[in-house]
Amino acid sequence: YDPSNGRFISEDSEEGKVDNPLSLNLYTYCWNNPVRYIDDDGHSPKDTLYKTAMTAQVYLIMQLNKMANTAQRGIDKAKNFFGGKGNIPNPATLEKGSGNADFYVSLNGKAVPSAYKNWIGVSQRNNLLNSVSNEKLKNAVNQLYRKGSVIGDGGTADIIRFERETGILLSKSGHIQKGKDMLGYLTDIVKSGNLSDKDAKIANRLINDLQKALGGLK
């Protein structure tokens, strides 16, 4: 190979094949297409485009299998939730407007009754925990926004709204008393005067949200 002119100065030891005219030129590399092909041993160009496509196909199959496994876990949770009595239709045969599933699988794979569906939201737990600096306020956020909550913004206020509107309690006695207790706790934190302006603003927002959720209750 002569780098000064970019040409091979000796013939390829592989004589080529009649059914592939490009291979008959013994002075070319990878049939004059080095972008698509590579030739590790100097005898047999390999199609990198095919290799890339196959890699992408394998990755896609792996992702689809992962999604299918997540969906199956959600269905299994739903069956357990309903004691094996849930009306669980086959997604492959369920037509639009036909059948009523009595469970819903949220985006995090958690199976919940279908009554929850319109209440499913995005939890603000992590955003709030990362936004406050006062340790007592962090503890309040941790109590109000429990891990795994899928109702509304994931907080106690939205859970209270859900329970009051649907009549479905998400704990043995519901969350109203917890809301009242946390309202008092947050009020004391604000009155202490130990919060930064940012923390005080967040605390007051949480207080207002709880007050609205508990509206009309003594």
Biotite code that builds the C-alpha atoms (Angstrom):
import biotite.structure as struc

atoms = struc.array([
    struc.Atom([0.000, 0.000, 0.000], chain_id="A", res_id=1, res_name="TYR", atom_name="CA", element="C"),
    struc.Atom([1.341, 3.410, -1.011], chain_id="A", res_id=2, res_name="ASP", atom_name="CA", element="C"),
    struc.Atom([-0.059, 6.126, 1.299], chain_id="A", res_id=3, res_name="PRO", atom_name="CA", element="C"),
    struc.Atom([1.232, 8.872, -0.995], chain_id="A", res_id=4, res_name="SER", atom_name="CA", element="C"),
    struc.Atom([-1.422, 8.117, -3.596], chain_id="A", res_id=5, res_name="ASN", atom_name="CA", element="C"),
    struc.Atom([-3.797, 5.967, -1.549], chain_id="A", res_id=6, res_name="GLY", atom_name="CA", element="C"),
    struc.Atom([-3.343, 2.890, -3.755], chain_id="A", res_id=7, res_name="ARG", atom_name="CA", element="C"),
    struc.Atom([-2.374, -0.731, -3.220], chain_id="A", res_id=8, res_name="PHE", atom_name="CA", element="C"),
    struc.Atom([0.834, -1.554, -5.082], chain_id="A", res_id=9, res_name="ILE", atom_name="CA", element="C"),
    struc.Atom([0.455, -5.334, -4.966], chain_id="A", res_id=10, res_name="SER", atom_name="CA", element="C"),
    struc.Atom([-2.383, -7.609, -5.880], chain_id="A", res_id=11, res_name="GLU", atom_name="CA", element="C"),
    struc.Atom([-4.705, -9.121, -3.303], chain_id="A", res_id=12, res_name="ASP", atom_name="CA", element="C"),
    struc.Atom([-3.857, -12.784, -2.696], chain_id="A", res_id=13, res_name="SER", atom_name="CA", element="C"),
    struc.Atom([-7.601, -13.512, -2.861], chain_id="A", res_id=14, res_name="GLU", atom_name="CA", element="C"),
    struc.Atom([-8.427, -13.759, -6.573], chain_id="A", res_id=15, res_name="GLU", atom_name="CA", element="C"),
    struc.Atom([-12.069, -12.775, -6.217], chain_id="A", res_id=16, res_name="GLY", atom_name="CA", element="C"),
    struc.Atom([-15.241, -14.398, -7.450], chain_id="A", res_id=17, res_name="LYS", atom_name="CA", element="C"),
    struc.Atom([-16.844, -14.261, -10.869], chain_id="A", res_id=18, res_name="VAL", atom_name="CA", element="C"),
    struc.Atom([-20.293, -13.674, -9.415], chain_id="A", res_id=19, res_name="ASP", atom_name="CA", element="C"),
    struc.Atom([-18.991, -10.542, -7.660], chain_id="A", res_id=20, res_name="ASN", atom_name="CA", element="C"),
    struc.Atom([-17.301, -8.338, -10.312], chain_id="A", res_id=21, res_name="PRO", atom_name="CA", element="C"),
    struc.Atom([-16.071, -5.838, -7.705], chain_id="A", res_id=22, res_name="LEU", atom_name="CA", element="C"),
    struc.Atom([-13.956, -8.551, -6.089], chain_id="A", res_id=23, res_name="SER", atom_name="CA", element="C"),
    struc.Atom([-12.089, -9.195, -9.363], chain_id="A", res_id=24, res_name="LEU", atom_name="CA", element="C"),
    struc.Atom([-10.152, -5.938, -9.062], chain_id="A", res_id=25, res_name="ASN", atom_name="CA", element="C"),
    struc.Atom([-7.238, -7.151, -6.950], chain_id="A", res_id=26, res_name="LEU", atom_name="CA", element="C"),
    struc.Atom([-6.030, -3.636, -6.133], chain_id="A", res_id=27, res_name="TYR", atom_name="CA", element="C"),
    struc.Atom([-9.156, -2.419, -4.319], chain_id="A", res_id=28, res_name="THR", atom_name="CA", element="C"),
    struc.Atom([-9.992, -2.606, -0.636], chain_id="A", res_id=29, res_name="TYR", atom_name="CA", element="C"),
    struc.Atom([-13.415, -3.876, 0.440], chain_id="A", res_id=30, res_name="CYS", atom_name="CA", element="C"),
    struc.Atom([-14.789, -3.597, -3.082], chain_id="A", res_id=31, res_name="TRP", atom_name="CA", element="C"),
    struc.Atom([-14.171, 0.182, -3.021], chain_id="A", res_id=32, res_name="ASN", atom_name="CA", element="C"),
    struc.Atom([-16.659, 0.615, -0.176], chain_id="A", res_id=33, res_name="ASN", atom_name="CA", element="C"),
    struc.Atom([-14.637, 0.891, 3.068], chain_id="A", res_id=34, res_name="PRO", atom_name="CA", element="C"),
    struc.Atom([-17.468, 2.779, 4.776], chain_id="A", res_id=35, res_name="VAL", atom_name="CA", element="C"),
    struc.Atom([-19.756, -0.237, 4.717], chain_id="A", res_id=36, res_name="ARG", atom_name="CA", element="C"),
    struc.Atom([-17.249, -3.122, 4.696], chain_id="A", res_id=37, res_name="TYR", atom_name="CA", element="C"),
    struc.Atom([-14.164, -4.116, 6.684], chain_id="A", res_id=38, res_name="ILE", atom_name="CA", element="C"),
    struc.Atom([-11.567, -6.741, 5.819], chain_id="A", res_id=39, res_name="ASP", atom_name="CA", element="C"),
    struc.Atom([-9.820, -8.079, 8.917], chain_id="A", res_id=40, res_name="ASP", atom_name="CA", element="C"),
    struc.Atom([-7.791, -10.822, 7.219], chain_id="A", res_id=41, res_name="ASP", atom_name="CA", element="C"),
    struc.Atom([-7.416, -9.381, 3.732], chain_id="A", res_id=42, res_name="GLY", atom_name="CA", element="C"),
    struc.Atom([-9.485, -12.120, 2.164], chain_id="A", res_id=43, res_name="HIS", atom_name="CA", element="C"),
    struc.Atom([-13.131, -11.707, 3.119], chain_id="A", res_id=44, res_name="SER", atom_name="CA", element="C"),
    struc.Atom([-14.826, -8.286, 3.475], chain_id="A", res_id=45, res_name="PRO", atom_name="CA", element="C"),
    struc.Atom([-17.514, -8.179, 6.172], chain_id="A", res_id=46, res_name="LYS", atom_name="CA", element="C"),
    struc.Atom([-20.697, -6.116, 5.969], chain_id="A", res_id=47, res_name="ASP", atom_name="CA", element="C"),
    struc.Atom([-20.703, -3.750, 8.971], chain_id="A", res_id=48, res_name="THR", atom_name="CA", element="C"),
    struc.Atom([-24.127, -2.428, 8.012], chain_id="A", res_id=49, res_name="LEU", atom_name="CA", element="C"),
    struc.Atom([-25.566, -5.914, 8.471], chain_id="A", res_id=50, res_name="TYR", atom_name="CA", element="C"),
    struc.Atom([-23.694, -6.266, 11.754], chain_id="A", res_id=51, res_name="LYS", atom_name="CA", element="C"),
    struc.Atom([-25.044, -2.913, 13.000], chain_id="A", res_id=52, res_name="THR", atom_name="CA", element="C"),
    struc.Atom([-28.556, -3.808, 11.917], chain_id="A", res_id=53, res_name="ALA", atom_name="CA", element="C"),
    struc.Atom([-28.336, -7.145, 13.688], chain_id="A", res_id=54, res_name="MET", atom_name="CA", element="C"),
    struc.Atom([-27.065, -5.440, 16.850], chain_id="A", res_id=55, res_name="THR", atom_name="CA", element="C"),
    struc.Atom([-29.981, -3.011, 16.718], chain_id="A", res_id=56, res_name="ALA", atom_name="CA", element="C"),
    struc.Atom([-32.398, -5.887, 16.157], chain_id="A", res_id=57, res_name="GLN", atom_name="CA", element="C"),
    struc.Atom([-31.039, -7.801, 19.152], chain_id="A", res_id=58, res_name="VAL", atom_name="CA", element="C"),
    struc.Atom([-31.297, -4.664, 21.300], chain_id="A", res_id=59, res_name="TYR", atom_name="CA", element="C"),
    struc.Atom([-34.895, -4.098, 20.169], chain_id="A", res_id=60, res_name="LEU", atom_name="CA", element="C"),
    struc.Atom([-35.835, -7.689, 20.964], chain_id="A", res_id=61, res_name="ILE", atom_name="CA", element="C"),
    struc.Atom([-34.261, -7.360, 24.408], chain_id="A", res_id=62, res_name="MET", atom_name="CA", element="C"),
    struc.Atom([-36.217, -4.157, 25.108], chain_id="A", res_id=63, res_name="GLN", atom_name="CA", element="C"),
    struc.Atom([-39.488, -5.698, 23.920], chain_id="A", res_id=64, res_name="LEU", atom_name="CA", element="C"),
    struc.Atom([-38.900, -8.712, 26.148], chain_id="A", res_id=65, res_name="ASN", atom_name="CA", element="C"),
    struc.Atom([-38.184, -6.403, 29.070], chain_id="A", res_id=66, res_name="LYS", atom_name="CA", element="C"),
    struc.Atom([-41.436, -4.500, 28.441], chain_id="A", res_id=67, res_name="MET", atom_name="CA", element="C"),
    struc.Atom([-43.367, -7.755, 28.160], chain_id="A", res_id=68, res_name="ALA", atom_name="CA", element="C"),
    struc.Atom([-41.915, -8.996, 31.447], chain_id="A", res_id=69, res_name="ASN", atom_name="CA", element="C"),
    struc.Atom([-42.841, -5.725, 33.178], chain_id="A", res_id=70, res_name="THR", atom_name="CA", element="C"),
    struc.Atom([-46.390, -5.954, 31.838], chain_id="A", res_id=71, res_name="ALA", atom_name="CA", element="C"),
    struc.Atom([-46.680, -9.568, 32.989], chain_id="A", res_id=72, res_name="GLN", atom_name="CA", element="C"),
    struc.Atom([-45.509, -8.631, 36.476], chain_id="A", res_id=73, res_name="ARG", atom_name="CA", element="C"),
    struc.Atom([-48.192, -5.931, 36.539], chain_id="A", res_id=74, res_name="GLY", atom_name="CA", element="C"),
    struc.Atom([-50.858, -8.454, 35.541], chain_id="A", res_id=75, res_name="ILE", atom_name="CA", element="C"),
    struc.Atom([-49.630, -10.891, 38.190], chain_id="A", res_id=76, res_name="ASP", atom_name="CA", element="C"),
    struc.Atom([-49.862, -8.131, 40.807], chain_id="A", res_id=77, res_name="LYS", atom_name="CA", element="C"),
    struc.Atom([-53.391, -7.367, 39.672], chain_id="A", res_id=78, res_name="ALA", atom_name="CA", element="C"),
    struc.Atom([-54.395, -11.013, 40.011], chain_id="A", res_id=79, res_name="LYS", atom_name="CA", element="C"),
    struc.Atom([-52.972, -11.107, 43.516], chain_id="A", res_id=80, res_name="ASN", atom_name="CA", element="C"),
    struc.Atom([-54.692, -7.843, 44.386], chain_id="A", res_id=81, res_name="PHE", atom_name="CA", element="C"),
    struc.Atom([-58.072, -9.229, 43.432], chain_id="A", res_id=82, res_name="PHE", atom_name="CA", element="C"),
    struc.Atom([-57.457, -12.651, 44.903], chain_id="A", res_id=83, res_name="GLY", atom_name="CA", element="C"),
    struc.Atom([-57.426, -14.221, 41.460], chain_id="A", res_id=84, res_name="GLY", atom_name="CA", element="C"),
    struc.Atom([-60.980, -13.036, 40.756], chain_id="A", res_id=85, res_name="LYS", atom_name="CA", element="C"),
    struc.Atom([-60.223, -9.972, 38.674], chain_id="A", res_id=86, res_name="GLY", atom_name="CA", element="C"),
    struc.Atom([-61.735, -9.651, 35.200], chain_id="A", res_id=87, res_name="ASN", atom_name="CA", element="C"),
    struc.Atom([-58.477, -9.590, 33.239], chain_id="A", res_id=88, res_name="ILE", atom_name="CA", element="C"),
    struc.Atom([-59.053, -9.468, 29.468], chain_id="A", res_id=89, res_name="PRO", atom_name="CA", element="C"),
    struc.Atom([-56.520, -10.642, 26.907], chain_id="A", res_id=90, res_name="ASN", atom_name="CA", element="C"),
    struc.Atom([-54.888, -7.455, 25.493], chain_id="A", res_id=91, res_name="PRO", atom_name="CA", element="C"),
    struc.Atom([-54.446, -9.190, 22.131], chain_id="A", res_id=92, res_name="ALA", atom_name="CA", element="C"),
    struc.Atom([-58.189, -9.812, 21.709], chain_id="A", res_id=93, res_name="THR", atom_name="CA", element="C"),
    struc.Atom([-59.709, -6.843, 23.558], chain_id="A", res_id=94, res_name="LEU", atom_name="CA", element="C"),
    struc.Atom([-61.385, -4.550, 21.025], chain_id="A", res_id=95, res_name="GLU", atom_name="CA", element="C"),
    struc.Atom([-62.017, -0.857, 21.526], chain_id="A", res_id=96, res_name="LYS", atom_name="CA", element="C"),
    struc.Atom([-65.196, -0.336, 23.508], chain_id="A", res_id=97, res_name="GLY", atom_name="CA", element="C"),
    struc.Atom([-65.479, -3.957, 24.574], chain_id="A", res_id=98, res_name="SER", atom_name="CA", element="C"),
    struc.Atom([-64.734, -5.448, 27.978], chain_id="A", res_id=99, res_name="GLY", atom_name="CA", element="C"),
    struc.Atom([-64.028, -3.657, 31.217], chain_id="A", res_id=100, res_name="ASN", atom_name="CA", element="C"),
    struc.Atom([-60.793, -4.385, 33.024], chain_id="A", res_id=101, res_name="ALA", atom_name="CA", element="C"),
    struc.Atom([-61.111, -3.883, 36.774], chain_id="A", res_id=102, res_name="ASP", atom_name="CA", element="C"),
    struc.Atom([-57.444, -3.007, 37.214], chain_id="A", res_id=103, res_name="PHE", atom_name="CA", element="C"),
    struc.Atom([-54.970, -0.563, 35.751], chain_id="A", res_id=104, res_name="TYR", atom_name="CA", element="C"),
    struc.Atom([-51.192, -0.925, 35.468], chain_id="A", res_id=105, res_name="VAL", atom_name="CA", element="C"),
    struc.Atom([-49.506, 2.421, 36.126], chain_id="A", res_id=106, res_name="SER", atom_name="CA", element="C"),
    struc.Atom([-46.321, 3.581, 34.398], chain_id="A", res_id=107, res_name="LEU", atom_name="CA", element="C"),
    struc.Atom([-44.150, 2.219, 37.203], chain_id="A", res_id=108, res_name="ASN", atom_name="CA", element="C"),
    struc.Atom([-45.659, -1.262, 36.721], chain_id="A", res_id=109, res_name="GLY", atom_name="CA", element="C"),
    struc.Atom([-47.830, -1.049, 39.833], chain_id="A", res_id=110, res_name="LYS", atom_name="CA", element="C"),
    struc.Atom([-51.241, -2.697, 39.467], chain_id="A", res_id=111, res_name="ALA", atom_name="CA", element="C"),
    struc.Atom([-54.106, -0.650, 40.881], chain_id="A", res_id=112, res_name="VAL", atom_name="CA", element="C"),
    struc.Atom([-57.930, -0.831, 40.558], chain_id="A", res_id=113, res_name="PRO", atom_name="CA", element="C"),
    struc.Atom([-59.383, 0.777, 37.447], chain_id="A", res_id=114, res_name="SER", atom_name="CA", element="C"),
    struc.Atom([-61.001, 3.446, 39.635], chain_id="A", res_id=115, res_name="ALA", atom_name="CA", element="C"),
    struc.Atom([-57.502, 4.873, 40.135], chain_id="A", res_id=116, res_name="TYR", atom_name="CA", element="C"),
    struc.Atom([-56.826, 5.431, 36.448], chain_id="A", res_id=117, res_name="LYS", atom_name="CA", element="C"),
    struc.Atom([-57.884, 9.074, 36.199], chain_id="A", res_id=118, res_name="ASN", atom_name="CA", element="C"),
    struc.Atom([-55.955, 9.844, 39.377], chain_id="A", res_id=119, res_name="TRP", atom_name="CA", element="C"),
    struc.Atom([-52.597, 8.464, 38.287], chain_id="A", res_id=120, res_name="ILE", atom_name="CA", element="C"),
    struc.Atom([-49.972, 11.192, 38.230], chain_id="A", res_id=121, res_name="GLY", atom_name="CA", element="C"),
    struc.Atom([-46.279, 11.905, 38.618], chain_id="A", res_id=122, res_name="VAL", atom_name="CA", element="C"),
    struc.Atom([-44.836, 11.905, 42.126], chain_id="A", res_id=123, res_name="SER", atom_name="CA", element="C"),
    struc.Atom([-43.173, 15.131, 43.277], chain_id="A", res_id=124, res_name="GLN", atom_name="CA", element="C"),
    struc.Atom([-41.409, 13.391, 46.163], chain_id="A", res_id=125, res_name="ARG", atom_name="CA", element="C"),
    struc.Atom([-37.859, 13.589, 44.816], chain_id="A", res_id=126, res_name="ASN", atom_name="CA", element="C"),
    struc.Atom([-38.277, 17.133, 43.506], chain_id="A", res_id=127, res_name="ASN", atom_name="CA", element="C"),
    struc.Atom([-39.450, 18.347, 46.904], chain_id="A", res_id=128, res_name="LEU", atom_name="CA", element="C"),
    struc.Atom([-36.812, 16.439, 48.871], chain_id="A", res_id=129, res_name="LEU", atom_name="CA", element="C"),
    struc.Atom([-34.117, 17.944, 46.663], chain_id="A", res_id=130, res_name="ASN", atom_name="CA", element="C"),
    struc.Atom([-35.581, 21.439, 47.001], chain_id="A", res_id=131, res_name="SER", atom_name="CA", element="C"),
    struc.Atom([-35.735, 21.816, 50.796], chain_id="A", res_id=132, res_name="VAL", atom_name="CA", element="C"),
    struc.Atom([-32.802, 22.131, 53.201], chain_id="A", res_id=133, res_name="SER", atom_name="CA", element="C"),
    struc.Atom([-34.408, 22.196, 56.664], chain_id="A", res_id=134, res_name="ASN", atom_name="CA", element="C"),
    struc.Atom([-34.280, 18.694, 58.186], chain_id="A", res_id=135, res_name="GLU", atom_name="CA", element="C"),
    struc.Atom([-37.700, 18.946, 59.851], chain_id="A", res_id=136, res_name="LYS", atom_name="CA", element="C"),
    struc.Atom([-39.247, 20.061, 56.588], chain_id="A", res_id=137, res_name="LEU", atom_name="CA", element="C"),
    struc.Atom([-37.501, 17.206, 54.781], chain_id="A", res_id=138, res_name="LYS", atom_name="CA", element="C"),
    struc.Atom([-39.045, 14.825, 57.299], chain_id="A", res_id=139, res_name="ASN", atom_name="CA", element="C"),
    struc.Atom([-42.477, 16.343, 56.640], chain_id="A", res_id=140, res_name="ALA", atom_name="CA", element="C"),
    struc.Atom([-42.051, 15.904, 52.883], chain_id="A", res_id=141, res_name="VAL", atom_name="CA", element="C"),
    struc.Atom([-40.912, 12.315, 53.432], chain_id="A", res_id=142, res_name="ASN", atom_name="CA", element="C"),
    struc.Atom([-44.058, 11.611, 55.461], chain_id="A", res_id=143, res_name="GLN", atom_name="CA", element="C"),
    struc.Atom([-46.406, 13.366, 53.057], chain_id="A", res_id=144, res_name="LEU", atom_name="CA", element="C"),
    struc.Atom([-44.914, 11.889, 49.883], chain_id="A", res_id=145, res_name="TYR", atom_name="CA", element="C"),
    struc.Atom([-44.337, 8.180, 50.418], chain_id="A", res_id=146, res_name="ARG", atom_name="CA", element="C"),
    struc.Atom([-42.297, 6.066, 48.007], chain_id="A", res_id=147, res_name="LYS", atom_name="CA", element="C"),
    struc.Atom([-44.356, 4.274, 45.375], chain_id="A", res_id=148, res_name="GLY", atom_name="CA", element="C"),
    struc.Atom([-47.413, 6.529, 45.645], chain_id="A", res_id=149, res_name="SER", atom_name="CA", element="C"),
    struc.Atom([-49.111, 6.889, 42.246], chain_id="A", res_id=150, res_name="VAL", atom_name="CA", element="C"),
    struc.Atom([-52.111, 9.063, 43.185], chain_id="A", res_id=151, res_name="ILE", atom_name="CA", element="C"),
    struc.Atom([-51.943, 12.625, 41.884], chain_id="A", res_id=152, res_name="GLY", atom_name="CA", element="C"),
    struc.Atom([-48.616, 14.221, 42.761], chain_id="A", res_id=153, res_name="ASP", atom_name="CA", element="C"),
    struc.Atom([-47.942, 11.403, 45.219], chain_id="A", res_id=154, res_name="GLY", atom_name="CA", element="C"),
    struc.Atom([-48.739, 13.534, 48.255], chain_id="A", res_id=155, res_name="GLY", atom_name="CA", element="C"),
    struc.Atom([-51.165, 13.084, 51.156], chain_id="A", res_id=156, res_name="THR", atom_name="CA", element="C"),
    struc.Atom([-53.346, 15.989, 49.985], chain_id="A", res_id=157, res_name="ALA", atom_name="CA", element="C"),
    struc.Atom([-54.129, 14.330, 46.647], chain_id="A", res_id=158, res_name="ASP", atom_name="CA", element="C"),
    struc.Atom([-54.669, 10.990, 48.387], chain_id="A", res_id=159, res_name="ILE", atom_name="CA", element="C"),
    struc.Atom([-57.226, 12.642, 50.701], chain_id="A", res_id=160, res_name="ILE", atom_name="CA", element="C"),
    struc.Atom([-59.005, 14.131, 47.672], chain_id="A", res_id=161, res_name="ARG", atom_name="CA", element="C"),
    struc.Atom([-59.068, 10.697, 46.064], chain_id="A", res_id=162, res_name="PHE", atom_name="CA", element="C"),
    struc.Atom([-60.462, 9.019, 49.179], chain_id="A", res_id=163, res_name="GLU", atom_name="CA", element="C"),
    struc.Atom([-63.141, 11.659, 49.676], chain_id="A", res_id=164, res_name="ARG", atom_name="CA", element="C"),
    struc.Atom([-64.294, 11.569, 46.060], chain_id="A", res_id=165, res_name="GLU", atom_name="CA", element="C"),
    struc.Atom([-64.164, 7.809, 45.427], chain_id="A", res_id=166, res_name="THR", atom_name="CA", element="C"),
    struc.Atom([-64.849, 6.469, 48.918], chain_id="A", res_id=167, res_name="GLY", atom_name="CA", element="C"),
    struc.Atom([-61.860, 4.147, 48.513], chain_id="A", res_id=168, res_name="ILE", atom_name="CA", element="C"),
    struc.Atom([-59.485, 4.200, 51.479], chain_id="A", res_id=169, res_name="LEU", atom_name="CA", element="C"),
    struc.Atom([-55.826, 3.650, 50.698], chain_id="A", res_id=170, res_name="LEU", atom_name="CA", element="C"),
    struc.Atom([-55.032, 2.634, 54.260], chain_id="A", res_id=171, res_name="SER", atom_name="CA", element="C"),
    struc.Atom([-57.009, 0.952, 57.028], chain_id="A", res_id=172, res_name="LYS", atom_name="CA", element="C"),
    struc.Atom([-58.436, 4.225, 58.354], chain_id="A", res_id=173, res_name="SER", atom_name="CA", element="C"),
    struc.Atom([-57.717, 6.518, 55.418], chain_id="A", res_id=174, res_name="GLY", atom_name="CA", element="C"),
    struc.Atom([-55.454, 9.561, 55.316], chain_id="A", res_id=175, res_name="HIS", atom_name="CA", element="C"),
    struc.Atom([-57.598, 12.343, 56.747], chain_id="A", res_id=176, res_name="ILE", atom_name="CA", element="C"),
    struc.Atom([-56.164, 12.120, 60.264], chain_id="A", res_id=177, res_name="GLN", atom_name="CA", element="C"),
    struc.Atom([-52.653, 11.965, 58.849], chain_id="A", res_id=178, res_name="LYS", atom_name="CA", element="C"),
    struc.Atom([-53.414, 15.087, 56.830], chain_id="A", res_id=179, res_name="GLY", atom_name="CA", element="C"),
    struc.Atom([-54.569, 16.905, 59.964], chain_id="A", res_id=180, res_name="LYS", atom_name="CA", element="C"),
    struc.Atom([-51.507, 15.816, 61.934], chain_id="A", res_id=181, res_name="ASP", atom_name="CA", element="C"),
    struc.Atom([-49.122, 16.870, 59.175], chain_id="A", res_id=182, res_name="MET", atom_name="CA", element="C"),
    struc.Atom([-50.935, 20.194, 58.821], chain_id="A", res_id=183, res_name="LEU", atom_name="CA", element="C"),
    struc.Atom([-50.241, 20.904, 62.476], chain_id="A", res_id=184, res_name="GLY", atom_name="CA", element="C"),
    struc.Atom([-46.633, 19.744, 62.151], chain_id="A", res_id=185, res_name="TYR", atom_name="CA", element="C"),
    struc.Atom([-45.985, 21.987, 59.145], chain_id="A", res_id=186, res_name="LEU", atom_name="CA", element="C"),
    struc.Atom([-47.631, 24.961, 60.842], chain_id="A", res_id=187, res_name="THR", atom_name="CA", element="C"),
    struc.Atom([-45.323, 24.563, 63.843], chain_id="A", res_id=188, res_name="ASP", atom_name="CA", element="C"),
    struc.Atom([-42.278, 24.390, 61.568], chain_id="A", res_id=189, res_name="ILE", atom_name="CA", element="C"),
    struc.Atom([-43.255, 27.650, 59.866], chain_id="A", res_id=190, res_name="VAL", atom_name="CA", element="C"),
    struc.Atom([-43.970, 29.376, 63.199], chain_id="A", res_id=191, res_name="LYS", atom_name="CA", element="C"),
    struc.Atom([-40.522, 28.386, 64.475], chain_id="A", res_id=192, res_name="SER", atom_name="CA", element="C"),
    struc.Atom([-38.992, 30.959, 62.146], chain_id="A", res_id=193, res_name="GLY", atom_name="CA", element="C"),
    struc.Atom([-36.080, 28.650, 61.310], chain_id="A", res_id=194, res_name="ASN", atom_name="CA", element="C"),
    struc.Atom([-36.883, 28.247, 57.632], chain_id="A", res_id=195, res_name="LEU", atom_name="CA", element="C"),
    struc.Atom([-35.167, 29.946, 54.735], chain_id="A", res_id=196, res_name="SER", atom_name="CA", element="C"),
    struc.Atom([-37.368, 31.972, 52.411], chain_id="A", res_id=197, res_name="ASP", atom_name="CA", element="C"),
    struc.Atom([-37.348, 29.103, 49.904], chain_id="A", res_id=198, res_name="LYS", atom_name="CA", element="C"),
    struc.Atom([-38.238, 26.475, 52.500], chain_id="A", res_id=199, res_name="ASP", atom_name="CA", element="C"),
    struc.Atom([-40.934, 28.702, 54.014], chain_id="A", res_id=200, res_name="ALA", atom_name="CA", element="C"),
    struc.Atom([-42.514, 29.135, 50.597], chain_id="A", res_id=201, res_name="LYS", atom_name="CA", element="C"),
    struc.Atom([-42.598, 25.366, 50.023], chain_id="A", res_id=202, res_name="ILE", atom_name="CA", element="C"),
    struc.Atom([-43.941, 24.719, 53.541], chain_id="A", res_id=203, res_name="ALA", atom_name="CA", element="C"),
    struc.Atom([-46.757, 27.240, 53.086], chain_id="A", res_id=204, res_name="ASN", atom_name="CA", element="C"),
    struc.Atom([-47.630, 25.684, 49.737], chain_id="A", res_id=205, res_name="ARG", atom_name="CA", element="C"),
    struc.Atom([-47.899, 22.266, 51.397], chain_id="A", res_id=206, res_name="LEU", atom_name="CA", element="C"),
    struc.Atom([-50.051, 23.763, 54.164], chain_id="A", res_id=207, res_name="ILE", atom_name="CA", element="C"),
    struc.Atom([-52.415, 25.404, 51.675], chain_id="A", res_id=208, res_name="ASN", atom_name="CA", element="C"),
    struc.Atom([-52.690, 22.165, 49.704], chain_id="A", res_id=209, res_name="ASP", atom_name="CA", element="C"),
    struc.Atom([-53.609, 20.182, 52.821], chain_id="A", res_id=210, res_name="LEU", atom_name="CA", element="C"),
    struc.Atom([-56.114, 22.824, 53.933], chain_id="A", res_id=211, res_name="GLN", atom_name="CA", element="C"),
    struc.Atom([-57.877, 22.645, 50.572], chain_id="A", res_id=212, res_name="LYS", atom_name="CA", element="C"),
    struc.Atom([-57.917, 18.839, 50.628], chain_id="A", res_id=213, res_name="ALA", atom_name="CA", element="C"),
    struc.Atom([-59.343, 18.860, 54.171], chain_id="A", res_id=214, res_name="LEU", atom_name="CA", element="C"),
    struc.Atom([-61.793, 21.652, 53.411], chain_id="A", res_id=215, res_name="GLY", atom_name="CA", element="C"),
    struc.Atom([-65.030, 21.370, 55.413], chain_id="A", res_id=216, res_name="GLY", atom_name="CA", element="C"),
    struc.Atom([-63.627, 18.764, 57.816], chain_id="A", res_id=217, res_name="LEU", atom_name="CA", element="C"),
    struc.Atom([-63.153, 19.416, 61.509], chain_id="A", res_id=218, res_name="LYS", atom_name="CA", element="C"),
])
